[in-house]
Amino acid sequence: MSTTSVAVIDYGMGNLHSVASALEKVGDGVTVHVTDSPELIFAADKVIFPGVGAIRDCMAELKARELDEVVQEVAASKPMLGICVGMQALMEHSEENGGVDCLDVLPGEVKFFGRDLRDANGQRLKVPHMGWNTVSQRIDHPLWEGIADNTRFYFVHSYYIHAPEFVAATADYGVEIHAAMACENVFAVQFHPEKSGDAGLQLLRNFLRWDGGLPAFRPVSEF
């Protein structure tokens, strides 16, 4: 693998060094910058937009550091991977914190699981959703290479994505979660690849190899 530079956007809201360590583990000579510098972010070959915590704080920090427009520009120009709250921030709007407008990079809403969430058998489910869950691939995509359909990934969240299009994978936790989205050079996941064992490392390895393009793919249901 040729040397690749990756910027992990630092706006004080992510498990940044775990992501950086995972990238260094799977990358052959990869250079990782954990940074809030627009210059380093724009100079990188690829960008990761992570996040944990409340969306209100996330958006406030992005704006305070003048990174909101940087993320929007990167999303239009180079391979970018959104993770957890980073994925949610790419959406149009979130119900969290009384309602927060997000970056409007991807179409869709961020919704609350609710206080009486139950599975198909009527069993009550805990919120936040925390732990391993099966992820069902909905499209064939380079970031799924070497990852079997219905592989389990690690989630930690109280809010979930509901999107009208560009859904790359789903998961079930009382409701259908849109667990991954793919649109042109942007891929985003609700789960944490850096905490998801071999499958998560494979997804990060695939991201380092990805040029941001898409094959002429068909939905998995058509295979």
MOSUL-V449261 format. One record per backbone hydrogen bond with DSSP energy under -1.0 kcal/mol. NH is the residue of the N-H (numbers start at 1). CO is the residue of the C=O. If there is no record, write none. Layout:
<<NH:CO> <NH:CO>>
This chain:
<<6:31> <7:46> <8:33> <9:48> <10:35> <16:14> <19:15> <20:16> <21:17> <22:18> <23:19> <24:20> <25:21> <26:22> <27:23> <29:27> <31:4> <33:6> <35:8> <41:37> <42:38> <43:39> <44:40> <45:5> <46:5> <47:79> <48:7> <49:81> <52:13> <58:54> <59:55> <60:56> <61:57> <62:58> <63:59> <64:60> <65:61> <66:63> <67:62> <71:67> <72:68> <73:69> <74:70> <75:71> <77:74> <78:74> <80:185> <81:47> <82:187> <83:49> <84:189> <85:51> <86:83> <88:84> <89:85> <90:87> <91:88> <92:108> <94:100> <95:110> <99:96> <100:94> <102:92> <103:89> <104:91> <105:90> <106:90> <109:162> <110:93> <111:160> <113:158> <119:123> <122:119> <125:117> <129:157> <131:155> <133:153> <135:151> <136:170> <138:168> <139:168> <144:141> <145:142> <147:144> <150:135> <151:148> <153:133> <155:131> <157:129> <160:111> <162:109> <168:180> <169:180> <170:136> <171:177> <173:175> <177:171> <178:161> <179:177> <180:169> <181:188> <182:166> <183:186> <186:183> <187:80> <188:181> <189:82> <190:179> <192:154> <195:192> <196:193> <200:196> <201:197> <202:198> <203:199> <204:200> <205:201> <206:202> <207:203> <208:204> <209:205> <210:206> <217:215> <220:138> <222:219> <223:220>>
